[in-house]
Amino acid sequence: EKNEMKIVLMTKPTFFVEEDKILTALFDEGLDNLHLYKPGAAPVYSERLLTLLPDDIYSKTTVHEHFYLKEEYGLRGIHIDDATSPLPEGFKGKFSRTCASIDEIREARRKAEYVFLKDTFSTTDDEKANQLQNARLERAADCGLIDKKVYAFGGVNIDNIRVAKELGFGGIVICNDLWDRFDIHHQLDYKELITHFERIRKMAN
């Protein structure tokens, strides 16, 4: 079976002028799922961004707060930023979670549509810590804890996408590796960012 990983993009925490154009272009290039993550921002800004996006992107967009946006715009689902916080009262629909450790995945993935494993590849200069984390991931994969419902989150870049695939992750969450290729304050041309996304997509497929 061809293991195609889903590509999730986490927005930058701040809003910026070209954002809607870039997000639309990335969906044209095969982005699967957008996570709208704007910690601490007033919901009116998220609403404005959503109204600037083509309607067909809504069903592929997940919100991290202001969960009412899910109903209002017919979004894909909501995301809870930890493994145990309760869902909003009366919530029906798709949700995902962030897990801080491999142990938390076991329980959280039972009900969630998918879960993010935090700090999957977060690199430190400490070689030993990195080796430990790699060994942990390999053990988890061997025990069947890493599967289609578990997405690599944290430190994902062009150099470790293949590793994520080999470990059996169902998806990858892209953030800084992509956004670092566009300066929101001084740049208008986002070709380099799109080209980088194409590379990511090839590796994930």
ChimeraX attribute file (.defattr): number of C-alpha atoms within 10 A of each C-alpha:
attribute: neighborCount
match mode: 1-to-1
recipient: residues
	/A:1	3
	/A:2	5
	/A:3	14
	/A:4	16
	/A:5	21
	/A:6	20
	/A:7	23
	/A:8	22
	/A:9	24
	/A:10	20
	/A:11	18
	/A:12	19
	/A:13	12
	/A:14	13
	/A:15	15
	/A:16	11
	/A:17	11
	/A:18	13
	/A:19	17
	/A:20	18
	/A:21	13
	/A:22	17
	/A:23	19
	/A:24	16
	/A:25	15
	/A:26	19
	/A:27	16
	/A:28	11
	/A:29	14
	/A:30	13
	/A:31	20
	/A:32	17
	/A:33	20
	/A:34	24
	/A:35	21
	/A:36	21
	/A:37	19
	/A:38	19
	/A:39	11
	/A:40	9
	/A:41	14
	/A:42	10
	/A:43	15
	/A:44	10
	/A:45	13
	/A:46	18
	/A:47	14
	/A:48	11
	/A:49	16
	/A:50	19
	/A:51	13
	/A:52	12
	/A:53	16
	/A:54	12
	/A:55	13
	/A:56	11
	/A:57	20
	/A:58	19
	/A:59	15
	/A:60	18
	/A:61	22
	/A:62	25
	/A:63	23
	/A:64	20
	/A:65	20
	/A:66	14
	/A:67	18
	/A:68	14
	/A:69	19
	/A:70	21
	/A:71	11
	/A:72	9
	/A:73	15
	/A:74	15
	/A:75	22
	/A:76	20
	/A:77	23
	/A:78	26
	/A:79	24
	/A:80	21
	/A:81	17
	/A:82	17
	/A:83	21
	/A:84	13
	/A:85	9
	/A:86	9
	/A:87	12
	/A:88	11
	/A:89	6
	/A:90	6
	/A:91	11
	/A:92	9
	/A:93	12
	/A:94	16
	/A:95	20
	/A:96	25
	/A:97	25
	/A:98	23
	/A:99	25
	/A:100	16
	/A:101	14
	/A:102	18
	/A:103	11
	/A:104	16
	/A:105	24
	/A:106	13
	/A:107	13
	/A:108	20
	/A:109	21
	/A:110	11
	/A:111	12
	/A:112	19
	/A:113	17
	/A:114	23
	/A:115	30
	/A:116	30
	/A:117	25
	/A:118	20
	/A:119	16
	/A:120	21
	/A:121	21
	/A:122	12
	/A:123	14
	/A:124	9
	/A:125	7
	/A:126	8
	/A:127	9
	/A:128	10
	/A:129	12
	/A:130	15
	/A:131	11
	/A:132	11
	/A:133	16
	/A:134	16
	/A:135	12
	/A:136	13
	/A:137	19
	/A:138	17
	/A:139	15
	/A:140	17
	/A:141	16
	/A:142	12
	/A:143	9
	/A:144	12
	/A:145	20
	/A:146	24
	/A:147	17
	/A:148	17
	/A:149	19
	/A:150	26
	/A:151	26
	/A:152	27
	/A:153	23
	/A:154	20
	/A:155	19
	/A:156	23
	/A:157	17
	/A:158	17
	/A:159	11
	/A:160	13
	/A:161	22
	/A:162	15
	/A:163	13
	/A:164	22
	/A:165	20
	/A:166	12
	/A:167	20
	/A:168	23
	/A:169	25
	/A:170	23
	/A:171	27
	/A:172	26
	/A:173	23
	/A:174	24
	/A:175	18
	/A:176	17
	/A:177	16
	/A:178	21
	/A:179	17
	/A:180	11
	/A:181	16
	/A:182	17
	/A:183	11
	/A:184	17
	/A:185	8
	/A:186	7
	/A:187	10
	/A:188	11
	/A:189	12
	/A:190	16
	/A:191	13
	/A:192	12
	/A:193	18
	/A:194	19
	/A:195	15
	/A:196	15
	/A:197	22
	/A:198	16
	/A:199	12
	/A:200	21
	/A:201	19
	/A:202	9
	/A:203	16
	/A:204	20
	/A:205	14
